[in-house]
Amino acid sequence: MRCVIARFPFDLFKNEVEDLMKGVKPEPVTGDAVVIGRRVYPVKQVGEIITRQDRRDFTAGEVTRALARLGFTCRPAEVPAPAAAPLTPLENASAMLGTPGEV
């Protein structure tokens, strides 16, 4: 399949991408990810290996689109759950006292 990543055309095939990624240890995933074989790789790591370009030269979206078109499973970056609002001093004191009838 022909795709453009960082303004350069590439002919990518699923089996070639799998071969390139064999033996490559996945880095910790902090953003978008792709499943290749049974491993989960950061999209930028895969893009760097298959294009032989610096990670700063392309976006994760470009590589994600190309890999999805090849049939790989791509996962978006996990959004952290919003933190619970801190308790006010009154709510904190009330929680420490407990409810009536509690023994």
Secondary structure, 3 states (H helix, E strand, C coil): CEEEECCEEEECCHHHHHHHHCCCCCCCCCCCEEEECCEEEEHHHHHHHHHCCCHHHCCHHHHHHHHHHHCCEEECCCCCCCCCCCCCHHHHHHHHHCCCCCC
